[in-house]
């Protein structure tokens, strides 16, 4: 089984990488981009019987800094 974890900075947390991307897009002529939030995607190959609470614990303990990041789990 595969699971995809999407990790993003929480609203209100400054995102300098997202701002740099937005600025670069504007410099390339994409001036209609008003904001960019940058995050990460982690794909996990898991045993078939892995539960959602186990995946959430992985996120809480290692994959996301839950003080400033939120995460979403998708089974794929």
C-alpha positions as CSV (number, residue, x, y, z in Angstrom):
1,X,0.0,0.0,0.0
2,X,1.1,3.5,-0.7
3,X,0.3,6.6,1.3
4,X,1.1,10.2,0.3
5,X,1.7,12.8,3.0
6,X,1.3,16.5,2.0
7,X,3.0,18.9,4.5
8,X,2.4,22.6,4.3
9,X,3.2,25.6,6.5
10,X,0.2,26.6,8.6
11,X,-1.7,29.8,7.7
12,X,0.0,32.8,9.2
13,X,3.5,31.3,9.1
14,X,5.8,33.2,6.8
15,X,6.8,31.3,3.7
16,X,10.0,32.8,2.3
17,X,10.4,30.1,-0.3
18,X,6.9,30.6,-1.5
19,X,7.5,34.3,-1.8
20,X,10.7,33.7,-3.7
21,X,8.8,31.5,-6.2
22,X,6.0,34.1,-6.5
23,X,8.6,36.8,-7.2
24,X,10.5,34.6,-9.8
25,X,7.2,33.9,-11.6
26,X,6.4,37.6,-11.7
27,X,9.9,38.3,-13.2
28,X,9.1,35.7,-15.9
29,X,5.9,37.5,-16.9
30,X,3.4,35.5,-14.8
31,X,2.2,38.6,-13.0
32,X,-1.2,37.3,-12.2
33,X,0.1,35.0,-9.4
34,X,-0.9,36.7,-6.1
35,X,0.5,34.2,-3.7
36,X,2.5,31.0,-3.4
37,X,2.7,28.5,-0.5
38,X,5.4,25.9,-0.9
39,X,5.4,22.5,0.8
40,X,6.6,18.9,0.5
41,X,5.1,15.6,-0.6
42,X,6.3,12.4,1.0
43,X,5.3,9.0,-0.5
44,X,5.5,6.0,1.8
45,X,5.4,2.3,0.7
46,X,3.7,0.6,3.6
47,X,2.5,-2.9,4.7
48,X,-1.1,-3.5,3.6
49,X,-2.3,-3.6,7.2
50,X,-0.8,-0.2,8.2
51,X,-3.5,1.9,9.9
52,X,-4.3,5.6,9.5
53,X,-3.4,6.3,13.2
54,X,0.0,4.7,12.5
55,X,0.6,7.0,9.6
56,X,-0.6,10.0,11.6
57,X,1.9,9.1,14.4
58,X,4.7,9.0,11.8
59,X,3.7,12.5,10.7
60,X,3.5,13.8,14.3
61,X,6.8,12.3,15.4
62,X,9.0,12.9,12.3
63,X,7.5,14.0,9.0
64,X,5.9,17.3,10.0
65,X,6.8,20.0,12.5
66,X,3.3,20.3,13.8
67,X,4.1,23.6,15.5
68,X,4.3,25.4,12.2
69,X,3.2,22.8,9.7
70,X,-0.1,20.9,8.9
71,X,-0.3,17.6,7.1
72,X,-2.8,15.6,5.1
73,X,-2.7,11.9,4.4
74,X,-3.9,10.4,1.2
75,X,-3.9,6.6,0.4
76,X,-2.9,6.0,-3.2
